[in-house]
């Protein structure tokens, strides 16, 4: 595996961070993550295509761009990969009101060759697409194949997101990268690091990702009571107080980020479905635990330290906001654990897609986690 790493600044200037692909026309795939204004610029795709004419090009808008152990803004980061013996396929579908995500997920998966398929990396619009429904569709359509990925970001604006897939970037797009090859080794890790507080409660009335009642009480009233002084800053302060949910007592927790509130209906909208009957508990940030959580995600990864590896990073915008100036430390933690031979590239997202450690064949939509996918050839 040979890897190039580049940064495109807001003035359109390219800078090679590493340059290891001798013949650029031999690159198999280019991963691209950048600020919304740069990604949606029609010239961006064609600039990349002119540099790597035979490569698949896939990426998304972001809430922060990751390359190595550094985070940048007002930029675009790019990693080109040339495999020695493995191959990739890239396909996409576009979400419209006339189609269901279950149908689209099936259509997306059907576009990938199944023979030798080892892993699927998914990038989706982060606002128009319901991530929970997308994940359910992927699980129903793919059997025995690992799936990871994320939902595109838009800084902290939450206005528009874009996905790029062998074409100009587009809203509503869902892209999939299929990885193939007998020498290909892939592993993933996902962890949060948030602290739970208060008692376990039950979701007593919800519809999709909108929660109306918790323990029979209006959801917004309960949240405000727990948040105290932070209640006046809702919904913005909600990024600091996600909800932990699970179906059964022995199930792993899934984290849901608060996105919006409705004062009239006393409801809360989360970044993923919150089903009726689930147990729920509020969470709060602990800086040390969040950084340690990134390290725990990295510890779930298995790589050969002597081999160059690609590390696809999807971390939540909520973590970025909470960690603030300490945000680089979660990438330092990941890099220290995985070593110098892994090339990290990725973005801060509106949702992360990854399996739980105990069930690697079933992906879930997560919020507020660090999610990693490591890929190398043995």
Short mmCIF file of the C-alpha atoms (twelve columns), coordinates in Angstrom:
data_MODEL
# 
_entry.id   MODEL 
# 
loop_
_atom_site.group_PDB 
_atom_site.id 
_atom_site.type_symbol 
_atom_site.label_atom_id 
_atom_site.label_alt_id 
_atom_site.label_comp_id 
_atom_site.label_asym_id 
_atom_site.label_seq_id 
_atom_site.Cartn_x 
_atom_site.Cartn_y 
_atom_site.Cartn_z 
_atom_site.pdbx_PDB_model_num 
ATOM 1   C CA . UNK A 1   0.000   0.000   0.000   1 
ATOM 2   C CA . UNK A 2   1.286   3.441   -0.992  1 
ATOM 3   C CA . UNK A 3   -0.252  6.654   0.355   1 
ATOM 4   C CA . UNK A 4   -0.183  10.350  -0.552  1 
ATOM 5   C CA . UNK A 5   -1.463  12.967  1.906   1 
ATOM 6   C CA . UNK A 6   -2.385  16.487  0.786   1 
ATOM 7   C CA . UNK A 7   -4.032  19.664  2.052   1 
ATOM 8   C CA . UNK A 8   -5.885  22.157  -0.128  1 
ATOM 9   C CA . UNK A 9   -6.182  25.590  1.477   1 
ATOM 10  C CA . UNK A 10  -8.982  28.094  0.925   1 
ATOM 11  C CA . UNK A 11  -6.894  29.833  -1.767  1 
ATOM 12  C CA . UNK A 12  -6.765  26.660  -3.847  1 
ATOM 13  C CA . UNK A 13  -3.136  25.799  -3.140  1 
ATOM 14  C CA . UNK A 14  -2.108  22.138  -2.790  1 
ATOM 15  C CA . UNK A 15  0.453   21.044  -0.235  1 
ATOM 16  C CA . UNK A 16  1.844   17.497  -0.155  1 
ATOM 17  C CA . UNK A 17  2.296   16.274  3.410   1 
ATOM 18  C CA . UNK A 18  3.572   12.932  2.109   1 
ATOM 19  C CA . UNK A 19  4.229   11.819  -1.466  1 
ATOM 20  C CA . UNK A 20  4.634   8.049   -1.852  1 
ATOM 21  C CA . UNK A 21  2.635   7.150   -4.979  1 
ATOM 22  C CA . UNK A 22  5.172   7.246   -7.806  1 
ATOM 23  C CA . UNK A 23  2.670   7.221   -10.670 1 
ATOM 24  C CA . UNK A 24  -0.445  9.186   -9.740  1 
ATOM 25  C CA . UNK A 25  -2.465  7.387   -12.418 1 
ATOM 26  C CA . UNK A 26  -1.977  4.151   -10.416 1 
ATOM 27  C CA . UNK A 27  -3.861  5.431   -7.355  1 
ATOM 28  C CA . UNK A 28  -6.969  3.347   -6.632  1 
ATOM 29  C CA . UNK A 29  -8.958  5.704   -4.410  1 
ATOM 30  C CA . UNK A 30  -8.826  9.205   -2.965  1 
ATOM 31  C CA . UNK A 31  -10.569 10.061  0.318   1 
ATOM 32  C CA . UNK A 32  -11.527 13.737  0.620   1 
ATOM 33  C CA . UNK A 33  -12.906 15.683  3.601   1 
ATOM 34  C CA . UNK A 34  -13.334 19.431  3.766   1 
ATOM 35  C CA . UNK A 35  -15.254 22.528  4.712   1 
ATOM 36  C CA . UNK A 36  -18.665 22.747  3.087   1 
ATOM 37  C CA . UNK A 37  -17.861 25.696  0.812   1 
ATOM 38  C CA . UNK A 38  -14.804 23.921  -0.599  1 
ATOM 39  C CA . UNK A 39  -16.404 20.490  -0.994  1 
ATOM 40  C CA . UNK A 40  -19.499 21.822  -2.780  1 
ATOM 41  C CA . UNK A 41  -17.428 23.933  -5.181  1 
ATOM 42  C CA . UNK A 42  -17.748 22.170  -8.535  1 
ATOM 43  C CA . UNK A 43  -14.081 22.797  -9.336  1 
ATOM 44  C CA . UNK A 44  -12.924 20.737  -6.342  1 
ATOM 45  C CA . UNK A 45  -13.796 17.358  -7.852  1 
ATOM 46  C CA . UNK A 46  -12.161 18.162  -11.185 1 
ATOM 47  C CA . UNK A 47  -8.959  19.411  -9.539  1 
ATOM 48  C CA . UNK A 48  -8.644  16.126  -7.681  1 
ATOM 49  C CA . UNK A 49  -9.512  14.100  -10.785 1 
ATOM 50  C CA . UNK A 50  -6.818  15.856  -12.797 1 
ATOM 51  C CA . UNK A 51  -4.216  14.844  -10.207 1 
ATOM 52  C CA . UNK A 52  -5.421  11.240  -9.808  1 
ATOM 53  C CA . UNK A 53  -7.163  10.502  -13.132 1 
ATOM 54  C CA . UNK A 54  -7.891  6.793   -12.631 1 
ATOM 55  C CA . UNK A 55  -8.802  6.821   -8.948  1 
ATOM 56  C CA . UNK A 56  -12.215 6.637   -7.356  1 
ATOM 57  C CA . UNK A 57  -12.892 9.844   -5.430  1 
ATOM 58  C CA . UNK A 58  -15.115 9.795   -2.355  1 
ATOM 59  C CA . UNK A 59  -15.576 12.136  0.587   1 
ATOM 60  C CA . UNK A 60  -17.820 14.563  2.415   1 
ATOM 61  C CA . UNK A 61  -18.231 17.973  3.970   1 
ATOM 62  C CA . UNK A 62  -17.147 18.102  7.579   1 
ATOM 63  C CA . UNK A 63  -17.164 19.859  10.930  1 
ATOM 64  C CA . UNK A 64  -13.372 19.656  11.102  1 
ATOM 65  C CA . UNK A 65  -10.796 18.003  8.849   1 
ATOM 66  C CA . UNK A 66  -8.384  15.385  10.178  1 
ATOM 67  C CA . UNK A 67  -5.013  14.553  8.658   1 
ATOM 68  C CA . UNK A 68  -2.450  12.802  10.805  1 
ATOM 69  C CA . UNK A 69  -2.699  14.114  14.351  1 
ATOM 70  C CA . UNK A 70  -3.820  17.561  13.232  1 
ATOM 71  C CA . UNK A 71  -7.213  19.210  12.686  1 
ATOM 72  C CA . UNK A 72  -7.727  21.968  10.142  1 
ATOM 73  C CA . UNK A 73  -10.538 24.266  9.059   1 
ATOM 74  C CA . UNK A 74  -11.116 26.371  5.938   1 
ATOM 75  C CA . UNK A 75  -9.370  23.575  4.080   1 
ATOM 76  C CA . UNK A 76  -9.693  20.210  2.419   1 
ATOM 77  C CA . UNK A 77  -7.651  17.148  3.381   1 
ATOM 78  C CA . UNK A 78  -6.995  14.349  0.953   1 
ATOM 79  C CA . UNK A 79  -5.469  10.880  1.115   1 
ATOM 80  C CA . UNK A 80  -4.772  8.908   -2.055  1 
ATOM 81  C CA . UNK A 81  -4.181  5.158   -1.807  1 
ATOM 82  C CA . UNK A 82  -2.551  2.730   -4.219  1 
ATOM 83  C CA . UNK A 83  -3.093  -0.897  -3.236  1 
ATOM 84  C CA . UNK A 84  -0.581  -3.588  -4.148  1 
ATOM 85  C CA . UNK A 85  -3.071  -6.420  -4.671  1 
ATOM 86  C CA . UNK A 86  -6.452  -5.295  -3.320  1 
ATOM 87  C CA . UNK A 87  -9.193  -3.369  -5.086  1 
ATOM 88  C CA . UNK A 88  -12.086 -1.056  -4.298  1 
ATOM 89  C CA . UNK A 89  -15.483 -0.265  -5.766  1 
ATOM 90  C CA . UNK A 90  -17.393 2.981   -5.215  1 
ATOM 91  C CA . UNK A 91  -21.114 3.511   -5.740  1 
ATOM 92  C CA . UNK A 92  -23.796 5.940   -4.611  1 
ATOM 93  C CA . UNK A 93  -27.519 6.663   -4.434  1 
ATOM 94  C CA . UNK A 94  -29.409 9.911   -3.927  1 
ATOM 95  C CA . UNK A 95  -32.129 10.300  -1.307  1 
ATOM 96  C CA . UNK A 96  -35.433 11.867  -2.344  1 
ATOM 97  C CA . UNK A 97  -38.819 12.081  -0.671  1 
ATOM 98  C CA . UNK A 98  -40.161 9.492   -3.125  1 
ATOM 99  C CA . UNK A 99  -37.882 6.696   -1.883  1 
ATOM 100 C CA . UNK A 100 -37.419 4.993   1.469   1 
ATOM 101 C CA . UNK A 101 -34.013 4.532   3.041   1 
ATOM 102 C CA . UNK A 102 -34.601 0.796   3.238   1 
ATOM 103 C CA . UNK A 103 -35.066 0.721   -0.543  1 
ATOM 104 C CA . UNK A 104 -32.066 2.978   -1.075  1 
ATOM 105 C CA . UNK A 105 -29.836 0.907   1.201   1 
ATOM 106 C CA . UNK A 106 -30.746 -2.219  -0.739  1 
ATOM 107 C CA . UNK A 107 -30.117 -0.428  -4.045  1 
ATOM 108 C CA . UNK A 108 -26.748 0.838   -2.788  1 
ATOM 109 C CA . UNK A 109 -25.599 -2.580  -1.617  1 
ATOM 110 C CA . UNK A 110 -26.778 -4.225  -4.853  1 
ATOM 111 C CA . UNK A 111 -24.366 -2.009  -6.790  1 
ATOM 112 C CA . UNK A 112 -21.383 -3.592  -5.012  1 
ATOM 113 C CA . UNK A 113 -19.922 -6.893  -6.184  1 
ATOM 114 C CA . UNK A 114 -20.481 -9.473  -3.450  1 
ATOM 115 C CA . UNK A 115 -17.693 -11.877 -4.393  1 
ATOM 116 C CA . UNK A 116 -14.780 -11.242 -2.030  1 
ATOM 117 C CA . UNK A 117 -16.380 -8.204  -0.373  1 
ATOM 118 C CA . UNK A 118 -14.587 -7.682  2.954   1 
ATOM 119 C CA . UNK A 119 -15.722 -4.302  4.205   1 
ATOM 120 C CA . UNK A 120 -18.007 -1.389  3.346   1 
ATOM 121 C CA . UNK A 121 -17.263 2.215   4.294   1 
ATOM 122 C CA . UNK A 122 -20.341 4.464   4.050   1 
ATOM 123 C CA . UNK A 123 -20.607 8.247   3.833   1 
ATOM 124 C CA . UNK A 124 -24.033 9.879   3.945   1 
ATOM 125 C CA . UNK A 125 -25.638 13.294  3.896   1 
ATOM 126 C CA . UNK A 126 -25.829 14.285  7.547   1 
ATOM 127 C CA . UNK A 127 -29.100 16.241  7.547   1 
ATOM 128 C CA . UNK A 128 -31.489 14.924  4.890   1 
ATOM 129 C CA . UNK A 129 -30.833 11.243  5.652   1 
ATOM 130 C CA . UNK A 130 -32.034 9.551   8.856   1 
ATOM 131 C CA . UNK A 131 -28.904 7.722   9.979   1 
ATOM 132 C CA . UNK A 132 -30.834 5.174   12.044  1 
ATOM 133 C CA . UNK A 133 -32.934 4.132   9.048   1 
ATOM 134 C CA . UNK A 134 -29.838 3.973   6.852   1 
ATOM 135 C CA . UNK A 135 -28.097 1.651   9.305   1 
ATOM 136 C CA . UNK A 136 -31.151 -0.606  9.566   1 
ATOM 137 C CA . UNK A 137 -31.231 -0.877  5.802   1 
ATOM 138 C CA . UNK A 138 -27.522 -1.684  5.591   1 
ATOM 139 C CA . UNK A 139 -27.849 -4.394  8.225   1 
ATOM 140 C CA . UNK A 140 -30.802 -5.922  6.374   1 
ATOM 141 C CA . UNK A 141 -28.998 -5.899  3.021   1 
ATOM 142 C CA . UNK A 142 -25.480 -6.932  4.063   1 
ATOM 143 C CA . UNK A 143 -24.769 -10.170 5.885   1 
ATOM 144 C CA . UNK A 144 -21.376 -11.156 7.236   1 
ATOM 145 C CA . UNK A 145 -19.685 -7.932  6.085   1 
ATOM 146 C CA . UNK A 146 -18.260 -5.224  8.345   1 
ATOM 147 C CA . UNK A 147 -19.678 -1.710  7.866   1 
ATOM 148 C CA . UNK A 148 -18.268 1.579   9.182   1 
ATOM 149 C CA . UNK A 149 -18.589 5.209   8.152   1 
ATOM 150 C CA . UNK A 150 -20.228 8.474   9.101   1 
ATOM 151 C CA . UNK A 151 -22.665 11.285  8.387   1 
ATOM 152 C CA . UNK A 152 -21.340 14.411  6.678   1 
ATOM 153 C CA . UNK A 153 -20.914 17.572  8.735   1 
ATOM 154 C CA . UNK A 154 -21.315 21.308  8.217   1 
ATOM 155 C CA . UNK A 155 -19.240 22.885  10.963  1 
ATOM 156 C CA . UNK A 156 -21.581 23.819  13.808  1 
ATOM 157 C CA . UNK A 157 -24.105 25.338  11.375  1 
ATOM 158 C CA . UNK A 158 -26.325 22.299  10.654  1 
ATOM 159 C CA . UNK A 159 -27.550 23.867  7.381   1 
ATOM 160 C CA . UNK A 160 -26.333 21.725  4.472   1 
ATOM 161 C CA . UNK A 161 -24.062 18.720  3.994   1 
ATOM 162 C CA . UNK A 162 -22.518 17.181  0.892   1 
ATOM 163 C CA . UNK A 163 -21.125 13.818  -0.200  1 
ATOM 164 C CA . UNK A 164 -18.738 13.385  -3.104  1 
ATOM 165 C CA . UNK A 165 -18.691 10.085  -5.017  1 
ATOM 166 C CA . UNK A 166 -16.881 9.996   -8.377  1 
ATOM 167 C CA . UNK A 167 -18.759 13.166  -9.271  1 
ATOM 168 C CA . UNK A 168 -19.391 16.691  -8.051  1 
ATOM 169 C CA . UNK A 169 -20.505 16.804  -4.409  1 
ATOM 170 C CA . UNK A 170 -24.243 16.640  -3.814  1 
ATOM 171 C CA . UNK A 171 -26.764 16.990  -0.986  1 
ATOM 172 C CA . UNK A 172 -28.819 13.902  -0.138  1 
ATOM 173 C CA . UNK A 173 -26.162 11.531  -1.443  1 
ATOM 174 C CA . UNK A 174 -25.135 8.238   0.181   1 
ATOM 175 C CA . UNK A 175 -21.848 6.701   -0.998  1 
ATOM 176 C CA . UNK A 176 -20.338 3.296   -0.314  1 
ATOM 177 C CA . UNK A 177 -16.788 2.034   -0.753  1 
ATOM 178 C CA . UNK A 178 -16.407 -1.730  -1.070  1 
ATOM 179 C CA . UNK A 179 -13.013 -3.245  -0.203  1 
ATOM 180 C CA . UNK A 180 -11.826 -6.515  -1.771  1 
ATOM 181 C CA . UNK A 181 -8.714  -8.669  -1.578  1 
ATOM 182 C CA . UNK A 182 -7.361  -11.775 0.114   1 
ATOM 183 C CA . UNK A 183 -4.422  -9.811  1.546   1 
ATOM 184 C CA . UNK A 184 -6.612  -7.031  2.938   1 
ATOM 185 C CA . UNK A 185 -6.879  -6.723  6.733   1 
ATOM 186 C CA . UNK A 186 -9.512  -4.444  8.256   1 
ATOM 187 C CA . UNK A 187 -10.509 -3.738  11.854  1 
ATOM 188 C CA . UNK A 188 -12.543 -1.061  13.607  1 
ATOM 189 C CA . UNK A 189 -12.976 0.557   17.004  1 
ATOM 190 C CA . UNK A 190 -15.636 2.800   18.522  1 
ATOM 191 C CA . UNK A 191 -15.864 4.407   21.969  1 
ATOM 192 C CA . UNK A 192 -17.344 7.469   23.655  1 
ATOM 193 C CA . UNK A 193 -16.075 8.250   27.129  1 
ATOM 194 C CA . UNK A 194 -19.010 10.289  28.440  1 
ATOM 195 C CA . UNK A 195 -20.145 10.033  32.068  1 
ATOM 196 C CA . UNK A 196 -23.713 9.044   32.932  1 
ATOM 197 C CA . UNK A 197 -25.560 10.788  35.746  1 
ATOM 198 C CA . UNK A 198 -28.991 10.621  37.315  1 
ATOM 199 C CA . UNK A 199 -31.242 7.573   37.392  1 
ATOM 200 C CA . UNK A 200 -32.296 5.273   34.569  1 
ATOM 201 C CA . UNK A 201 -35.598 6.318   33.054  1 
ATOM 202 C CA . UNK A 202 -37.893 4.953   30.339  1 
ATOM 203 C CA . UNK A 203 -38.779 6.497   26.992  1 
ATOM 204 C CA . UNK A 204 -42.572 6.466   27.244  1 
ATOM 205 C CA . UNK A 205 -43.493 8.348   24.049  1 
ATOM 206 C CA . UNK A 206 -41.398 8.931   20.962  1 
ATOM 207 C CA . UNK A 207 -41.651 8.965   17.185  1 
ATOM 208 C CA . UNK A 208 -38.429 8.197   15.350  1 
ATOM 209 C CA . UNK A 209 -35.843 10.640  16.664  1 
ATOM 210 C CA . UNK A 210 -38.343 12.900  18.467  1 
ATOM 211 C CA . UNK A 211 -38.929 12.207  22.178  1 
ATOM 212 C CA . UNK A 212 -42.102 13.579  23.759  1 
ATOM 213 C CA . UNK A 213 -42.163 11.883  27.159  1 
ATOM 214 C CA . UNK A 214 -39.674 10.255  29.522  1 
ATOM 215 C CA . UNK A 215 -41.208 8.409   32.483  1 
ATOM 216 C CA . UNK A 216 -44.519 9.983   31.497  1 
ATOM 217 C CA . UNK A 217 -43.123 13.503  31.924  1 
ATOM 218 C CA . UNK A 218 -42.597 15.967  29.058  1 
ATOM 219 C CA . UNK A 219 -39.068 15.283  27.827  1 
ATOM 220 C CA . UNK A 220 -38.058 18.934  27.640  1 
ATOM 221 C CA . UNK A 221 -39.208 19.640  31.204  1 
ATOM 222 C CA . UNK A 222 -37.126 16.753  32.524  1 
ATOM 223 C CA . UNK A 223 -34.054 17.834  30.564  1 
ATOM 224 C CA . UNK A 224 -34.324 21.416  31.796  1 
ATOM 225 C CA . UNK A 225 -34.587 20.276  35.397  1 
ATOM 226 C CA . UNK A 226 -31.427 18.200  35.114  1 
ATOM 227 C CA . UNK A 227 -29.441 20.806  33.184  1 
ATOM 228 C CA . UNK A 228 -29.979 23.628  35.657  1 
ATOM 229 C CA . UNK A 229 -28.089 26.729  34.536  1 
ATOM 230 C CA . UNK A 230 -27.363 25.172  31.132  1 
ATOM 231 C CA . UNK A 231 -31.095 24.909  30.336  1 
ATOM 232 C CA . UNK A 232 -31.229 28.544  29.209  1 
ATOM 233 C CA . UNK A 233 -28.764 27.749  26.412  1 
ATOM 234 C CA . UNK A 234 -30.758 24.879  24.883  1 
ATOM 235 C CA . UNK A 235 -30.541 23.541  22.235  1 
ATOM 236 C CA . UNK A 236 -26.874 24.598  21.892  1 
ATOM 237 C CA . UNK A 237 -25.953 23.337  25.366  1 
ATOM 238 C CA . UNK A 238 -27.552 19.994  24.490  1 
ATOM 239 C CA . UNK A 239 -24.372 18.966  22.679  1 
ATOM 240 C CA . UNK A 240 -22.787 18.731  26.126  1 
ATOM 241 C CA . UNK A 241 -25.558 16.537  27.525  1 
ATOM 242 C CA . UNK A 242 -26.315 13.605  25.224  1 
ATOM 243 C CA . UNK A 243 -28.679 10.768  26.065  1 
ATOM 244 C CA . UNK A 244 -27.552 7.194   26.698  1 
ATOM 245 C CA . UNK A 245 -30.130 4.608   25.573  1 
ATOM 246 C CA . UNK A 246 -30.384 0.826   25.479  1 
ATOM 247 C CA . UNK A 247 -33.102 -1.754  24.898  1 
ATOM 248 C CA . UNK A 248 -32.173 -4.386  27.486  1 
ATOM 249 C CA . UNK A 249 -30.246 -4.019  30.733  1 
ATOM 250 C CA . UNK A 250 -27.278 -6.035  29.441  1 
ATOM 251 C CA . UNK A 251 -27.102 -4.265  26.064  1 
ATOM 252 C CA . UNK A 252 -24.304 -1.771  25.331  1 
ATOM 253 C CA . UNK A 253 -25.354 1.878   25.477  1 
ATOM 254 C CA . UNK A 254 -25.985 3.899   22.334  1 
ATOM 255 C CA . UNK A 255 -25.428 7.658   22.600  1 
ATOM 256 C CA . UNK A 256 -27.832 10.165  21.078  1 
ATOM 257 C CA . UNK A 257 -27.027 13.863  20.598  1 
ATOM 258 C CA . UNK A 258 -29.657 16.535  21.232  1 
ATOM 259 C CA . UNK A 259 -30.289 18.549  18.065  1 
ATOM 260 C CA . UNK A 260 -33.407 20.644  18.640  1 
ATOM 261 C CA . UNK A 261 -36.215 21.412  21.088  1 
ATOM 262 C CA . UNK A 262 -39.886 22.322  20.670  1 
ATOM 263 C CA . UNK A 263 -41.102 24.557  23.486  1 
ATOM 264 C CA . UNK A 264 -44.756 24.165  22.475  1 
ATOM 265 C CA . UNK A 265 -44.738 20.366  22.307  1 
ATOM 266 C CA . UNK A 266 -42.153 20.001  25.104  1 
ATOM 267 C CA . UNK A 267 -40.272 17.596  22.847  1 
ATOM 268 C CA . UNK A 268 -36.616 16.985  22.018  1 
ATOM 269 C CA . UNK A 269 -35.187 15.959  18.649  1 
ATOM 270 C CA . UNK A 270 -32.091 13.744  18.704  1 
ATOM 271 C CA . UNK A 271 -29.546 12.805  16.014  1 
ATOM 272 C CA . UNK A 272 -30.871 9.262   15.691  1 
ATOM 273 C CA . UNK A 273 -33.903 7.225   16.643  1 
ATOM 274 C CA . UNK A 274 -34.878 6.869   20.319  1 
ATOM 275 C CA . UNK A 275 -37.420 4.008   20.433  1 
ATOM 276 C CA . UNK A 276 -40.325 3.692   22.843  1 
ATOM 277 C CA . UNK A 277 -39.595 1.472   25.826  1 
ATOM 278 C CA . UNK A 278 -35.832 1.992   25.802  1 
ATOM 279 C CA . UNK A 279 -34.029 2.817   29.038  1 
ATOM 280 C CA . UNK A 280 -32.395 6.239   29.052  1 
ATOM 281 C CA . UNK A 281 -29.919 8.134   31.167  1 
ATOM 282 C CA . UNK A 282 -28.436 11.601  30.770  1 
ATOM 283 C CA . UNK A 283 -24.716 12.039  30.152  1 
ATOM 284 C CA . UNK A 284 -22.227 14.823  30.780  1 
ATOM 285 C CA . UNK A 285 -18.690 15.498  29.570  1 
ATOM 286 C CA . UNK A 286 -15.521 14.534  31.384  1 
ATOM 287 C CA . UNK A 287 -12.526 15.820  29.415  1 
ATOM 288 C CA . UNK A 288 -10.112 13.135  30.609  1 
ATOM 289 C CA . UNK A 289 -12.616 10.349  29.920  1 
ATOM 290 C CA . UNK A 290 -13.330 11.658  26.413  1 
ATOM 291 C CA . UNK A 291 -9.637  11.651  25.536  1 
ATOM 292 C CA . UNK A 292 -9.232  8.246   27.159  1 
ATOM 293 C CA . UNK A 293 -12.262 7.073   25.155  1 
ATOM 294 C CA . UNK A 294 -10.473 7.907   21.908  1 
ATOM 295 C CA . UNK A 295 -7.608  5.741   23.117  1 
ATOM 296 C CA . UNK A 296 -10.002 2.894   23.900  1 
ATOM 297 C CA . UNK A 297 -11.369 3.065   20.356  1 
ATOM 298 C CA . UNK A 298 -7.795  2.805   19.060  1 
ATOM 299 C CA . UNK A 299 -7.107  -0.133  21.389  1 
ATOM 300 C CA . UNK A 300 -9.827  -2.127  19.611  1 
ATOM 301 C CA . UNK A 301 -7.827  -1.866  16.368  1 
ATOM 302 C CA . UNK A 302 -5.531  -4.662  15.220  1 
ATOM 303 C CA . UNK A 303 -2.731  -3.692  12.820  1 
ATOM 304 C CA . UNK A 304 0.721   -4.965  11.885  1 
ATOM 305 C CA . UNK A 305 3.101   -2.219  12.989  1 
ATOM 306 C CA . UNK A 306 5.547   -3.061  10.207  1 
ATOM 307 C CA . UNK A 307 2.969   -2.424  7.466   1 
ATOM 308 C CA . UNK A 308 1.730   0.962   6.209   1 
ATOM 309 C CA . UNK A 309 -1.943  1.325   7.098   1 
ATOM 310 C CA . UNK A 310 -4.815  3.657   6.316   1 
ATOM 311 C CA . UNK A 311 -6.776  4.912   9.329   1 
ATOM 312 C CA . UNK A 312 -10.202 6.388   8.539   1 
ATOM 313 C CA . UNK A 313 -11.280 8.611   11.440  1 
ATOM 314 C CA . UNK A 314 -14.877 9.688   12.126  1 
ATOM 315 C CA . UNK A 315 -15.336 11.625  15.364  1 
ATOM 316 C CA . UNK A 316 -18.407 13.549  16.511  1 
ATOM 317 C CA . UNK A 317 -18.737 17.327  16.241  1 
ATOM 318 C CA . UNK A 318 -20.017 17.286  19.840  1 
ATOM 319 C CA . UNK A 319 -16.657 15.995  21.054  1 
ATOM 320 C CA . UNK A 320 -14.914 18.763  19.129  1 
ATOM 321 C CA . UNK A 321 -17.085 21.438  20.726  1 
ATOM 322 C CA . UNK A 322 -16.678 20.068  24.257  1 
ATOM 323 C CA . UNK A 323 -12.928 19.428  24.027  1 
ATOM 324 C CA . UNK A 324 -12.296 22.857  22.494  1 
ATOM 325 C CA . UNK A 325 -8.584  23.681  22.444  1 
ATOM 326 C CA . UNK A 326 -7.811  20.206  23.774  1 
ATOM 327 C CA . UNK A 327 -9.290  18.507  20.694  1 
ATOM 328 C CA . UNK A 328 -5.839  17.642  19.302  1 
ATOM 329 C CA . UNK A 329 -5.259  15.467  22.352  1 
ATOM 330 C CA . UNK A 330 -7.767  12.825  21.259  1 
ATOM 331 C CA . UNK A 331 -5.875  12.429  17.975  1 
ATOM 332 C CA . UNK A 332 -2.574  12.355  19.856  1 
ATOM 333 C CA . UNK A 333 -3.996  9.540   21.984  1 
ATOM 334 C CA . UNK A 334 -5.074  7.604   18.893  1 
ATOM 335 C CA . UNK A 335 -1.745  8.143   17.147  1 
ATOM 336 C CA . UNK A 336 0.297   7.135   20.177  1 
ATOM 337 C CA . UNK A 337 -1.556  3.829   20.440  1 
ATOM 338 C CA . UNK A 338 -1.649  2.942   16.734  1 
ATOM 339 C CA . UNK A 339 1.925   3.986   15.965  1 
ATOM 340 C CA . UNK A 340 3.683   5.881   13.187  1 
ATOM 341 C CA . UNK A 341 2.861   3.537   10.293  1 
ATOM 342 C CA . UNK A 342 -0.833  4.395   10.219  1 
ATOM 343 C CA . UNK A 343 -1.960  7.318   8.053   1 
ATOM 344 C CA . UNK A 344 -4.923  9.005   9.733   1 
ATOM 345 C CA . UNK A 345 -7.477  10.890  7.643   1 
ATOM 346 C CA . UNK A 346 -11.081 11.757  8.386   1 
ATOM 347 C CA . UNK A 347 -13.537 14.292  9.695   1 
ATOM 348 C CA . UNK A 348 -15.752 15.507  12.507  1 
ATOM 349 C CA . UNK A 349 -19.258 14.305  11.777  1 
ATOM 350 C CA . UNK A 350 -22.972 14.484  12.532  1 
ATOM 351 C CA . UNK A 351 -23.035 10.756  13.288  1 
ATOM 352 C CA . UNK A 352 -20.727 7.738   13.331  1 
ATOM 353 C CA . UNK A 353 -21.430 4.281   11.890  1 
ATOM 354 C CA . UNK A 354 -19.683 1.284   13.415  1 
ATOM 355 C CA . UNK A 355 -20.395 -2.055  15.075  1 
ATOM 356 C CA . UNK A 356 -20.129 -2.685  18.776  1 
ATOM 357 C CA . UNK A 357 -17.077 -4.602  19.899  1 
ATOM 358 C CA . UNK A 358 -19.103 -7.700  20.822  1 
ATOM 359 C CA . UNK A 359 -21.026 -7.853  17.506  1 
ATOM 360 C CA . UNK A 360 -18.780 -6.833  14.623  1 
ATOM 361 C CA . UNK A 361 -21.264 -7.934  11.961  1 
ATOM 362 C CA . UNK A 362 -24.010 -5.461  12.903  1 
ATOM 363 C CA . UNK A 363 -23.392 -1.753  12.557  1 
ATOM 364 C CA . UNK A 364 -25.095 0.942   14.634  1 
ATOM 365 C CA . UNK A 365 -25.532 4.687   14.389  1 
ATOM 366 C CA . UNK A 366 -23.593 6.402   17.162  1 
ATOM 367 C CA . UNK A 367 -23.257 9.987   18.351  1 
ATOM 368 C CA . UNK A 368 -20.472 11.512  20.436  1 
ATOM 369 C CA . UNK A 369 -17.973 8.718   19.723  1 
ATOM 370 C CA . UNK A 370 -14.534 8.326   18.211  1 
ATOM 371 C CA . UNK A 371 -14.806 5.737   15.430  1 
ATOM 372 C CA . UNK A 372 -11.783 4.273   13.635  1 
ATOM 373 C CA . UNK A 373 -11.323 1.954   10.666  1 
ATOM 374 C CA . UNK A 374 -7.830  0.568   9.999   1 
ATOM 375 C CA . UNK A 375 -6.968  -0.945  6.607   1 
ATOM 376 C CA . UNK A 376 -3.720  -2.558  5.479   1 
ATOM 377 C CA . UNK A 377 -2.374  -5.296  3.211   1 
ATOM 378 C CA . UNK A 378 -0.546  -8.257  4.714   1 
# 
